[in-house]
Amino acid sequence: MVLPVGRFPSVRFIKDRGHIEYAYEYESQAYTSGNAVMKSKRTEAFSPGQPVPVFVNPTDPSTAFLKELCL
């Protein structure tokens, strides 16, 4: 897995559930992905524009996940 830095273009919550989107670049190609999340101190700390480490599958760069959600 490759670890580029992405950014949050969107972070939304409705009650205790939310959705975050993150944009990242791999080999000069732009990608956007997202995750459904539960509201917590950790996820509430995410804000649009904030840099975030993203794990990217080098054989399928459209497949990625956030390091912050896996720790």
N, C-alpha and C positions, 0 to 999 in steps of 0.2 A: 504494500500500500504506500502511496505517495501522500505527503502531507503539505499541500499548498495552503495559503491563507485565503479564506473566503470572507464574505460580508453578508450581513442580514439585510435584505431589502425590505422584508416584511416580518413583523411579529404581531400576532393577534391572539387575544384570549376572550372567550365567552364563558363566564362563570369559572369552572375549574378545569376547563379544557382549552387547548389552543393549537395554533398551527404556526410554525416558523418556516420561512423560506431562506435559503442561503445561496449565494452566487459565488462561483469560483472559476478560476481559469486553469486549464491544464494543457500544456503544449500549444499555447497561443489560441486555444479554443475556449469560448465562454460556455459555461453550464449553469443551470439553476436546478436546485432540488429542494425538497422540503420534508418535514416530519410533523406528524401530529404529536402533541406533547400534553402532559398533565401540568397544571399550574403548580409551581413550587418556587422556593426562594431562588433556586438555580435558574429555572427557565424565565422567571420574572425579571432577572437581571439582564437578559438578552435585550438589545435595543437596535433599531434600524441603523445601519451604517457601521456597527461594531465589527471589528475584525474577529475571526474565529478560525481555529485550525480545522481543516476538513480532510478526512481520509478518503483518498480516491483510488479506485481499482484501476491500475494502469492498462489492463486488457479491455476494460469497459469504463471509460472515464465518466460516463453518464451515471454510473453507480458510485455513490458516495455516502458518507455518514459523518456526523459531527463527533469529534473527540469529546467535546463537553457533555454530550448525552450518554457517553459510554463509560465514563469514570464514576 
